Amino acid sequence: MPQLLEVWNDTVDSKHLVGGIAIGIGVAVPAYLIADHLFTTGAGDAELGHSYALLIGIVGCIVGAVIAGLLFKPKRVVTQSAADTRNRQEVIDEVVEEYGDLGDPRDLKPAVQEEIRALGLFDALVENHENRAKGAQL
């Protein structure tokens, strides 16, 4: 199994990390040095030549990153699981306790209802409203 490290909140293989750094250095540094030599030995302004060489070096960094990205694929595994509606009800109860009654979500504009449905909260909000309405009648 590869040695995985966490770098900037991402999981990477240590060998691939070293390989990516080597590719970046191997592409960017020669690109900068060659461009610096070509731009500064001409009849033009040496300071402007150094600036152009830095731009070529940055392009070399980008090319190196693309090469490393093509060679070394991501190591993370993304999984999705169904949400527990019991936890949603607990959170909704806490929100109601803190901010007051949320009202009937069926009274909202259709566009807002669609957003709430897309988040998977509509049924939980309706259930919470109906439970509170029954509790108020008792």
DSSP file (Angstrom, degrees, kcal/mol; ACC not computed):
  #  RESIDUE AA STRUCTURE BP1 BP2  ACC     N-H-->O    O-->H-N    N-H-->O    O-->H-N    TCO  KAPPA ALPHA  PHI   PSI    X-CA   Y-CA   Z-CA
    1    1 A M              0   0    0      0, 0.0     2,-0.0     0, 0.0     3,-0.0   0.000 360.0 360.0 360.0 139.3    0.0    0.0    0.0
    2    2 A P        -     0   0    0      0, 0.0     2,-0.8     0, 0.0    11,-0.0  -0.319 360.0-107.3 -70.9 152.8    1.3    3.5   -0.9
    3    3 A Q        -     0   0    0     -2,-0.0    11,-2.9     1,-0.0     2,-0.4  -0.714  40.7-157.3 -79.5 110.6    2.5    5.9    1.9
    4    4 A L  E     -A   13   0A   0     -2,-0.8     2,-0.3     9,-0.2     9,-0.2  -0.744  11.5-174.2 -96.6 139.3   -0.3    8.5    1.9
    5    5 A L  E     -A   12   0A   0      7,-3.4     7,-3.0    -2,-0.4     2,-0.6  -0.873  24.5-124.6-124.6 157.8    0.3   12.0    3.3
    6    6 A E  E     +A   11   0A   0     -2,-0.3     2,-0.5     5,-0.2     5,-0.2  -0.933  32.2 173.5-106.1 119.6   -2.0   15.0    3.9
    7    7 A V  E >  S-A   10   0A   0      3,-2.8     3,-0.8    -2,-0.6    -2,-0.0  -0.986  71.1 -16.1-127.7 120.2   -0.8   18.1    2.2
    8    8 A W  T 3  S-     0   0    0     -2,-0.5    -1,-0.1     1,-0.3     3,-0.1   0.908 128.5 -53.2  51.8  47.6   -3.0   21.3    2.2
    9    9 A N  T 3  S+     0   0    0      1,-0.2     2,-0.3    -3,-0.1    -1,-0.3   0.761 118.9 107.8  61.1  29.1   -6.0   19.2    3.3
   10   10 A D  E <   -A    7   0A   0     -3,-0.8    -3,-2.8     2,-0.0     2,-0.5  -0.971  69.7-121.7-132.0 150.3   -5.6   16.8    0.4
   11   11 A T  E     +A    6   0A   0     -2,-0.3    64,-0.7    -5,-0.2     2,-0.3  -0.803  37.2 173.1 -95.4 126.8   -4.4   13.2    0.5
   12   12 A V  E     -A    5   0A   0     -7,-3.0    -7,-3.4    -2,-0.5     2,-0.4  -0.946  36.2-114.9-133.0 152.6   -1.3   12.4   -1.7
   13   13 A D  E  >  -A    4   0A   0     -2,-0.3     4,-2.5    -9,-0.2    -9,-0.2  -0.737  27.1-135.7 -81.3 130.8    1.0    9.5   -2.3
   14   14 A S  H  > S+     0   0    0    -11,-2.9     4,-2.3    -2,-0.4     5,-0.2   0.872 104.1  49.8 -60.3 -38.5    4.5   10.4   -1.1
   15   15 A K  H  > S+     0   0    0    -12,-0.3     4,-2.4     1,-0.2    -1,-0.2   0.901 112.4  47.4 -67.2 -39.6    6.2    9.0   -4.2
   16   16 A H  H  > S+     0   0    0      2,-0.2     4,-2.8     1,-0.2    -2,-0.2   0.855 109.5  54.5 -69.6 -33.9    3.8   10.9   -6.4
   17   17 A L  H  X S+     0   0    0     -4,-2.5     4,-2.3     2,-0.2    -2,-0.2   0.943 111.2  44.1 -62.6 -48.0    4.4   14.0   -4.4
   18   18 A V  H  X S+     0   0    0     -4,-2.3     4,-2.5     1,-0.2    -2,-0.2   0.901 114.3  50.9 -63.8 -40.2    8.1   13.8   -4.9
   19   19 A G  H  X S+     0   0    0     -4,-2.4     4,-2.5     2,-0.2    -2,-0.2   0.904 109.8  49.6 -63.6 -41.3    7.6   12.9   -8.6
   20   20 A G  H  X S+     0   0    0     -4,-2.8     4,-2.4     2,-0.2    -2,-0.2   0.894 111.8  48.2 -64.9 -40.2    5.3   15.9   -9.1
   21   21 A I  H  X S+     0   0    0     -4,-2.3     4,-2.7     2,-0.2     5,-0.2   0.920 112.0  49.8 -65.1 -42.8    7.8   18.2   -7.5
   22   22 A A  H  X S+     0   0    0     -4,-2.5     4,-3.0     2,-0.2    -2,-0.2   0.902 111.3  48.6 -63.3 -41.0   10.6   16.8   -9.6
   23   23 A I  H  X S+     0   0    0     -4,-2.5     4,-1.6     2,-0.2     5,-0.3   0.928 111.6  50.2 -64.5 -43.8    8.5   17.2  -12.8
   24   24 A G  H  X S+     0   0    0     -4,-2.4     4,-2.7     1,-0.2     5,-0.4   0.927 116.0  41.1 -59.9 -45.8    7.8   20.8  -11.8
   25   25 A I  H  X S+     0   0    0     -4,-2.7     4,-1.6     1,-0.2    -1,-0.2   0.912 113.1  55.0 -67.2 -42.2   11.4   21.6  -11.2
   26   26 A G  H  < S+     0   0    0     -4,-3.0    -1,-0.2    -5,-0.2    -2,-0.2   0.739 119.5  31.8 -65.9 -23.3   12.5   19.7  -14.2
   27   27 A V  H  X S+     0   0    0     -4,-1.6     4,-1.6    -3,-0.2    -2,-0.2   0.852 122.0  43.8 -97.7 -47.3   10.2   21.7  -16.5
   28   28 A A  H  X S+     0   0    0     -4,-2.7     4,-2.6    -5,-0.3     5,-0.2   0.912 110.9  50.2 -71.5 -44.7   10.1   25.1  -14.9
   29   29 A V  H  X S+     0   0    0     -4,-1.6     4,-2.9    -5,-0.4     5,-0.2   0.950 113.8  43.4 -65.3 -50.1   13.8   25.7  -14.1
   30   30 A P  H  > S+     0   0    0      0, 0.0     4,-2.8     0, 0.0     5,-0.3   0.901 113.4  53.7 -61.7 -36.6   15.2   24.8  -17.5
   31   31 A A  H  X S+     0   0    0     -4,-1.6     4,-2.2     1,-0.2    -2,-0.2   0.932 112.8  43.6 -61.5 -43.9   12.4   26.8  -19.1
   32   32 A Y  H  X S+     0   0    0     -4,-2.6     4,-3.1     2,-0.2     5,-0.2   0.943 115.3  47.6 -65.2 -47.6   13.3   29.9  -17.0
   33   33 A L  H  X S+     0   0    0     -4,-2.9     4,-2.2     2,-0.2    -2,-0.2   0.905 114.8  45.2 -64.0 -41.9   17.1   29.5  -17.5
   34   34 A I  H  X S+     0   0    0     -4,-2.8     4,-2.6    -5,-0.2    -1,-0.2   0.934 115.8  46.8 -66.1 -45.1   16.9   29.0  -21.3
   35   35 A A  H  X S+     0   0    0     -4,-2.2     4,-3.0    -5,-0.3     5,-0.3   0.904 111.4  51.8 -64.3 -40.1   14.4   31.9  -21.6
   36   36 A D  H  X S+     0   0    0     -4,-3.1     4,-2.0     1,-0.2     5,-0.2   0.922 111.7  46.9 -61.8 -43.2   16.6   34.1  -19.4
   37   37 A H  H  X S+     0   0    0     -4,-2.2     4,-1.4    -5,-0.2    -2,-0.2   0.926 115.9  44.7 -63.3 -44.7   19.6   33.4  -21.5
   38   38 A L  H  < S+     0   0    0     -4,-2.6     4,-0.5     1,-0.2    -2,-0.2   0.903 117.1  43.5 -68.7 -40.8   17.8   34.0  -24.8
   39   39 A F  H  < S+     0   0    0     -4,-3.0     5,-0.2     1,-0.2    -1,-0.2   0.792 117.3  44.0 -78.1 -27.1   16.0   37.2  -23.7
   40   40 A T  H  < S+     0   0    0     -4,-2.0    -1,-0.2    -5,-0.3    -2,-0.2   0.701 106.2  58.4 -92.8 -18.7   19.0   38.8  -22.0
   41   41 A T  S  < S+     0   0    0     -4,-1.4    -1,-0.2    -5,-0.2    -2,-0.1   0.603  91.5  88.5 -85.5  -9.5   21.7   38.1  -24.6
   42   42 A G  S    S-     0   0    0     -4,-0.5     7,-0.1    -5,-0.1    -3,-0.0  -0.077  98.6 -96.3 -75.5-176.0   19.8   39.9  -27.3
   43   43 A A  S    S+     0   0    0      2,-0.0     3,-0.1     3,-0.0    -1,-0.1   0.487  93.7  96.2 -82.2  -3.4   20.1   43.6  -28.0
   44   44 A G  S    S-     0   0    0     -5,-0.2     2,-0.3     1,-0.2     3,-0.0  -0.018  91.3 -60.5 -80.9-173.6   17.0   44.5  -25.9
   45   45 A D     >  -     0   0    0      1,-0.1     4,-1.8     2,-0.0    -1,-0.2  -0.515  39.5-147.4 -70.5 128.2   16.7   45.6  -22.3
   46   46 A A  H  > S+     0   0    0     -2,-0.3     4,-2.2     2,-0.2     5,-0.2   0.879  97.1  53.6 -67.2 -39.1   18.1   43.1  -19.9
   47   47 A E  H  > S+     0   0    0      1,-0.2     4,-1.8     2,-0.2    -1,-0.2   0.914 110.2  47.1 -63.1 -42.2   15.5   43.9  -17.1
   48   48 A L  H  > S+     0   0    0      1,-0.2     4,-2.4     2,-0.2    -1,-0.2   0.871 109.5  55.2 -65.6 -36.4   12.7   43.3  -19.6
   49   49 A G  H  X S+     0   0    0     -4,-1.8     4,-2.1     2,-0.2    -2,-0.2   0.889 106.5  50.1 -62.9 -40.3   14.4   40.1  -20.6
   50   50 A H  H  X S+     0   0    0     -4,-2.2     4,-2.0     2,-0.2    -1,-0.2   0.887 109.6  52.0 -63.9 -38.7   14.4   38.9  -17.0
   51   51 A S  H  X S+     0   0    0     -4,-1.8     4,-1.9     2,-0.2    -2,-0.2   0.928 110.4  46.9 -64.5 -44.9   10.7   39.7  -16.7
   52   52 A Y  H  X S+     0   0    0     -4,-2.4     4,-2.2     1,-0.2    -1,-0.2   0.883 109.5  54.9 -63.8 -36.9    9.9   37.7  -19.8
   53   53 A A  H  X S+     0   0    0     -4,-2.1     4,-2.3     1,-0.2    -1,-0.2   0.885 105.6  52.6 -63.9 -38.1   12.0   34.8  -18.6
   54   54 A L  H  X S+     0   0    0     -4,-2.0     4,-2.3     2,-0.2    -1,-0.2   0.903 107.9  51.4 -63.1 -40.5   10.0   34.8  -15.3
   55   55 A L  H  X S+     0   0    0     -4,-1.9     4,-2.3     2,-0.2    -2,-0.2   0.912 109.7  49.0 -62.0 -41.6    6.8   34.6  -17.3
   56   56 A I  H  X S+     0   0    0     -4,-2.2     4,-2.1     1,-0.2    -1,-0.2   0.891 109.4  53.4 -64.5 -38.3    8.2   31.6  -19.3
   57   57 A G  H  X S+     0   0    0     -4,-2.3     4,-1.9     2,-0.2    -2,-0.2   0.891 108.0  49.9 -62.7 -39.7    9.2   30.0  -15.9
   58   58 A I  H  X S+     0   0    0     -4,-2.3     4,-2.1     2,-0.2    -2,-0.2   0.909 109.3  50.9 -64.8 -41.9    5.6   30.4  -14.7
   59   59 A V  H  X S+     0   0    0     -4,-2.3     4,-2.5     1,-0.2    -1,-0.2   0.888 107.8  54.3 -61.4 -37.6    4.3   28.8  -17.9
   60   60 A G  H  X S+     0   0    0     -4,-2.1     4,-2.6     2,-0.2   -32,-0.3   0.880 105.6  52.7 -62.5 -38.4    6.8   26.0  -17.2
   61   61 A C  H  X S+     0   0    0     -4,-1.9     4,-2.3     2,-0.2    -2,-0.2   0.915 110.4  47.5 -61.9 -42.9    5.3   25.6  -13.7
   62   62 A I  H  X S+     0   0    0     -4,-2.1     4,-2.3     2,-0.2    -2,-0.2   0.918 111.9  49.2 -66.1 -43.1    1.8   25.3  -15.2
   63   63 A V  H  X S+     0   0    0     -4,-2.5     4,-2.4     1,-0.2    -2,-0.2   0.921 111.4  50.2 -61.9 -43.5    3.0   22.8  -17.8
   64   64 A G  H  X S+     0   0    0     -4,-2.6     4,-2.6     1,-0.2    -2,-0.2   0.892 109.8  50.9 -61.5 -40.0    4.7   20.7  -15.1
   65   65 A A  H  X S+     0   0    0     -4,-2.3     4,-2.5     2,-0.2    -1,-0.2   0.890 110.0  49.5 -65.2 -39.3    1.5   20.7  -13.0
   66   66 A V  H  X S+     0   0    0     -4,-2.3     4,-2.0     2,-0.2    -2,-0.2   0.921 111.8  48.4 -65.2 -43.6   -0.5   19.5  -16.0
   67   67 A I  H  X S+     0   0    0     -4,-2.4     4,-2.1     2,-0.2    -2,-0.2   0.934 113.7  46.5 -61.7 -45.9    2.0   16.7  -16.7
   68   68 A A  H  X S+     0   0    0     -4,-2.6     4,-2.9     1,-0.2    -2,-0.2   0.896 110.9  53.2 -64.1 -39.4    2.0   15.7  -13.0
   69   69 A G  H  < S+     0   0    0     -4,-2.5    -1,-0.2     1,-0.2    -2,-0.2   0.851 110.9  46.5 -63.8 -34.7   -1.8   15.8  -12.9
   70   70 A L  H  < S+     0   0    0     -4,-2.0    -1,-0.2    -5,-0.1    -2,-0.2   0.850 118.1  41.9 -74.9 -34.7   -2.1   13.5  -15.9
   71   71 A L  H  < S+     0   0    0     -4,-2.1     2,-0.7     1,-0.2    -2,-0.2   0.868 115.9  46.8 -79.7 -37.7    0.5   11.1  -14.6
   72   72 A F  S  < S-     0   0    0     -4,-2.9    -1,-0.2    -5,-0.2     3,-0.1  -0.889  75.7-157.7-116.2 104.0   -0.7   11.0  -10.9
   73   73 A K        -     0   0    0     -2,-0.7    -3,-0.1    -3,-0.1    -2,-0.0  -0.363  34.9 -82.7 -77.1 156.9   -4.4   10.5  -10.4
   74   74 A P        -     0   0    0      0, 0.0    -1,-0.1     0, 0.0   -62,-0.1  -0.214  29.7-155.0 -59.9 149.9   -6.2   11.6   -7.1
   75   75 A K        +     0   0    0    -64,-0.7   -63,-0.1    -3,-0.1     2,-0.1   0.493  56.8 108.1-103.7  -7.4   -6.1    9.2   -4.2
   76   76 A R        -     0   0    0    -65,-0.2     2,-0.5     1,-0.0   -66,-0.0  -0.387  55.2-149.2 -77.8 151.5   -9.2   10.3   -2.4
   77   77 A V        -     0   0    0     -2,-0.1     2,-0.5     2,-0.0    -2,-0.0  -0.984   8.9-155.7-120.0 121.5  -12.4    8.2   -2.3
   78   78 A V        -     0   0    0     -2,-0.5     2,-0.4     2,-0.0    -2,-0.0  -0.856  14.0-176.9-100.6 126.0  -15.6   10.2   -2.0
   79   79 A T        -     0   0    0     -2,-0.5     2,-0.4     2,-0.0    -2,-0.0  -0.937   9.8-159.0-122.1 147.0  -18.6    8.4   -0.5
   80   80 A Q        -     0   0    0     -2,-0.4     2,-0.3     0, 0.0    -2,-0.0  -0.962   9.9-175.4-122.8 142.0  -22.1    9.5   -0.1
   81   81 A S        -     0   0    0     -2,-0.4     2,-0.1     0, 0.0    -2,-0.0  -0.936  34.5 -92.6-133.3 158.7  -24.7    8.1    2.3
   82   82 A A        -     0   0    0     -2,-0.3     2,-0.1     1,-0.1     0, 0.0  -0.418  46.3-112.9 -69.4 143.0  -28.3    8.8    3.0
   83   83 A A        -     0   0    0     -2,-0.1     2,-0.7     1,-0.1    -1,-0.1  -0.455  23.5-117.3 -76.9 149.5  -29.0   11.3    5.6
   84   84 A D    >>  -     0   0    0      1,-0.2     4,-1.3    -2,-0.1     3,-0.6  -0.792  18.2-157.8 -88.0 113.5  -30.6   10.3    8.9
   85   85 A T  H 3> S+     0   0    0     -2,-0.7     4,-2.3     1,-0.2     5,-0.2   0.779  89.6  65.8 -66.3 -25.8  -34.0   12.1    9.1
   86   86 A R  H 3> S+     0   0    0      1,-0.2     4,-1.8     2,-0.2    -1,-0.2   0.919 101.6  48.8 -60.8 -41.7  -34.0   11.7   12.9
   87   87 A N  H <> S+     0   0    0     -3,-0.6     4,-2.3     1,-0.2    -1,-0.2   0.872 107.6  55.0 -65.9 -36.7  -31.0   13.9   13.1
   88   88 A R  H  X S+     0   0    0     -4,-1.3     4,-3.0     1,-0.2    -1,-0.2   0.920 106.6  51.0 -61.1 -43.3  -32.8   16.5   10.8
   89   89 A Q  H  X S+     0   0    0     -4,-2.3     4,-2.6     1,-0.2    -1,-0.2   0.897 109.2  51.0 -62.8 -39.2  -35.7   16.6   13.2
   90   90 A E  H  X S+     0   0    0     -4,-1.8     4,-2.0     2,-0.2    -1,-0.2   0.917 112.3  46.1 -63.2 -42.6  -33.4   17.2   16.2
   91   91 A V  H  X S+     0   0    0     -4,-2.3     4,-2.3     2,-0.2    -2,-0.2   0.917 112.2  50.5 -66.8 -42.9  -31.7   20.0   14.3
   92   92 A I  H  X S+     0   0    0     -4,-3.0     4,-2.6     1,-0.2    -2,-0.2   0.908 109.2  52.3 -61.3 -41.4  -35.1   21.5   13.3
   93   93 A D  H  X S+     0   0    0     -4,-2.6     4,-2.4     1,-0.2    -1,-0.2   0.904 109.3  49.5 -60.5 -41.5  -36.3   21.3   16.9
   94   94 A E  H  X S+     0   0    0     -4,-2.0     4,-1.9     2,-0.2    -2,-0.2   0.902 110.9  49.3 -64.3 -40.5  -33.2   23.2   18.0
   95   95 A V  H  X S+     0   0    0     -4,-2.3     4,-3.1     2,-0.2     5,-0.4   0.913 111.6  49.2 -64.6 -42.5  -33.7   25.9   15.4
   96   96 A V  H  X S+     0   0    0     -4,-2.6     4,-2.2     1,-0.2    -2,-0.2   0.903 110.5  50.8 -63.5 -41.4  -37.4   26.2   16.5
   97   97 A E  H  < S+     0   0    0     -4,-2.4    -1,-0.2    -5,-0.2    -2,-0.2   0.883 117.9  39.2 -62.7 -37.6  -36.3   26.5   20.1
   98   98 A E  H  < S+     0   0    0     -4,-1.9    -2,-0.2    -5,-0.2    -1,-0.2   0.896 133.0  19.3 -80.8 -41.3  -33.8   29.2   19.3
   99   99 A Y  H  < S-     0   0    0     -4,-3.1    -3,-0.2     1,-0.3    -2,-0.2   0.559 105.0-116.1-110.7 -11.2  -35.7   31.3   16.7
  100  100 A G     <  -     0   0    0     -4,-2.2    -1,-0.3    -5,-0.4    -2,-0.1  -0.445  61.5 -11.5 101.2-179.1  -39.4   30.3   17.2
  101  101 A D        -     0   0    0     -2,-0.1    28,-0.0     1,-0.1    -4,-0.0  -0.258  49.2-155.0 -60.2 136.6  -41.9   28.6   15.0
  102  102 A L        -     0   0    0      1,-0.2    -1,-0.1    23,-0.1    27,-0.0   0.617  34.4-138.2 -88.2 -14.8  -40.9   28.2   11.3
  103  103 A G        -     0   0    0     26,-0.1    -1,-0.2    22,-0.0    26,-0.1  -0.202  40.3 -39.8  83.7-179.2  -44.4   28.0   10.0
  104  104 A D    >   -     0   0    0      1,-0.1     3,-1.9    25,-0.1     4,-0.2  -0.739  44.3-152.6 -86.1 119.3  -45.9   25.7    7.4
  105  105 A P  G >  S+     0   0    0      0, 0.0     3,-1.1     0, 0.0    -1,-0.1   0.710  92.9  70.4 -66.0 -17.4  -43.5   25.2    4.5
  106  106 A R  G 3  S+     0   0    0      1,-0.2     7,-0.1    16,-0.1    -3,-0.0   0.655  90.3  62.3 -72.2 -13.1  -46.4   24.6    2.2
  107  107 A D  G <  S+     0   0    0     -3,-1.9    -1,-0.2     2,-0.0    -4,-0.0   0.531  85.5 100.5 -85.6  -8.2  -47.2   28.3    2.5
  108  108 A L  S <  S-     0   0    0     -3,-1.1     5,-0.0    -4,-0.2     0, 0.0  -0.284  88.7 -84.6 -74.9 162.9  -43.9   29.3    0.9
  109  109 A K     >  -     0   0    0      1,-0.1     4,-2.5     4,-0.0     3,-0.4  -0.319  41.6-112.9 -62.5 149.5  -43.5   30.4   -2.7
  110  110 A P  H  > S+     0   0    0      0, 0.0     4,-2.3     0, 0.0     5,-0.2   0.855 116.5  54.6 -55.6 -37.3  -43.2   27.4   -5.2
  111  111 A A  H  > S+     0   0    0      2,-0.2     4,-1.7     1,-0.2     5,-0.1   0.903 110.2  46.2 -65.1 -39.5  -39.6   28.3   -6.0
  112  112 A V  H  > S+     0   0    0     -3,-0.4     4,-2.4     2,-0.2    -1,-0.2   0.899 110.4  53.5 -69.2 -39.7  -38.6   28.3   -2.3
  113  113 A Q  H  X S+     0   0    0     -4,-2.5     4,-2.6     1,-0.2    -2,-0.2   0.904 106.9  52.4 -60.0 -40.7  -40.4   25.0   -1.8
  114  114 A E  H  X S+     0   0    0     -4,-2.3     4,-2.6     2,-0.2    -1,-0.2   0.894 108.8  49.7 -63.6 -39.7  -38.5   23.5   -4.7
  115  115 A E  H  X S+     0   0    0     -4,-1.7     4,-1.6     2,-0.2    -1,-0.2   0.924 111.8  48.1 -63.1 -43.3  -35.2   24.6   -3.1
  116  116 A I  H  <>S+     0   0    0     -4,-2.4     5,-2.4     1,-0.2     6,-0.8   0.886 112.4  49.3 -65.9 -37.9  -36.2   23.0    0.2
  117  117 A R  H ><5S+     0   0    0     -4,-2.6     3,-1.3     1,-0.2    -1,-0.2   0.910 107.2  54.9 -65.1 -41.7  -37.2   19.8   -1.6
  118  118 A A  H 3<5S+     0   0    0     -4,-2.6    -1,-0.2     1,-0.3    -2,-0.2   0.835 108.1  49.5 -61.7 -31.5  -33.9   19.7   -3.4
  119  119 A L  T 3<5S-     0   0    0     -4,-1.6    -1,-0.3    -5,-0.1    -2,-0.2   0.570 114.5-120.7 -81.6  -9.1  -32.2   19.9    0.0
  120  120 A G  T < 5S+     0   0    0     -3,-1.3     4,-0.2    -4,-0.4    -3,-0.2   0.750  84.7 109.3  77.4  24.2  -34.4   17.0    1.2
  121  121 A L     >< +     0   0    0     -5,-2.4     4,-2.5    -6,-0.1     5,-0.2   0.567  45.9  87.4-106.8 -12.4  -35.8   19.1    4.0
  122  122 A F  H  > S+     0   0    0     -6,-0.8     4,-2.6     1,-0.2     5,-0.2   0.934  91.6  44.1 -59.4 -51.6  -39.4   19.7    2.9
  123  123 A D  H  > S+     0   0    0      1,-0.2     4,-2.6     2,-0.2    -1,-0.2   0.887 114.0  51.3 -62.7 -38.6  -41.0   16.6    4.4
  124  124 A A  H  > S+     0   0    0     -4,-0.2     4,-2.2     2,-0.2    -1,-0.2   0.889 111.3  47.8 -65.9 -38.5  -39.1   17.0    7.7
  125  125 A L  H  X S+     0   0    0     -4,-2.5     4,-2.5     2,-0.2    -2,-0.2   0.895 112.2  49.0 -69.0 -39.9  -40.3   20.6    7.9
  126  126 A V  H  X S+     0   0    0     -4,-2.6     4,-2.8    -5,-0.2     5,-0.2   0.934 112.0  49.2 -62.9 -45.3  -43.9   19.6    7.2
  127  127 A E  H  X S+     0   0    0     -4,-2.6     4,-2.4     1,-0.2    -2,-0.2   0.910 111.6  49.0 -60.6 -42.5  -43.7   16.9    9.8
  128  128 A N  H  X S+     0   0    0     -4,-2.2     4,-2.2     2,-0.2    -1,-0.2   0.914 111.9  48.6 -63.8 -42.9  -42.2   19.3   12.3
  129  129 A H  H  X S+     0   0    0     -4,-2.5     4,-2.3     2,-0.2    -2,-0.2   0.924 112.6  47.7 -63.6 -44.5  -45.0   21.9   11.6
  130  130 A E  H  X S+     0   0    0     -4,-2.8     4,-2.4     2,-0.2    -2,-0.2   0.896 111.5  50.5 -65.3 -40.2  -47.8   19.2   11.9
  131  131 A N  H  X S+     0   0    0     -4,-2.4     4,-2.1    -5,-0.2    -1,-0.2   0.894 112.3  47.0 -63.7 -40.0  -46.3   17.9   15.2
  132  132 A R  H  X S+     0   0    0     -4,-2.2     4,-1.9     2,-0.2    -2,-0.2   0.868 111.0  52.0 -69.5 -35.6  -46.2   21.4   16.6
  133  133 A A  H  X S+     0   0    0     -4,-2.3     4,-1.3     2,-0.2    -2,-0.2   0.905 111.0  47.2 -66.0 -41.0  -49.7   22.1   15.5
  134  134 A K  H  X S+     0   0    0     -4,-2.4     4,-1.1     1,-0.2    -2,-0.2   0.899 111.9  51.1 -65.0 -40.6  -51.0   18.9   17.1
  135  135 A G  H  < S+     0   0    0     -4,-2.1    -1,-0.2     1,-0.2    -2,-0.2   0.837 108.1  51.9 -66.2 -33.2  -49.1   19.8   20.3
  136  136 A A  H  < S+     0   0    0     -4,-1.9    -1,-0.2     1,-0.2    -2,-0.2   0.799 106.5  54.3 -72.7 -28.8  -50.6   23.3   20.4
  137  137 A Q  H  <        0   0    0     -4,-1.3    -1,-0.2     1,-0.2    -2,-0.2   0.749 360.0 360.0 -76.6 -23.8  -54.1   21.9   20.1
  138  138 A L     <        0   0    0     -4,-1.1    -1,-0.2    -3,-0.1    -2,-0.2   0.483 360.0 360.0 -76.3 360.0  -53.7   19.6   23.1
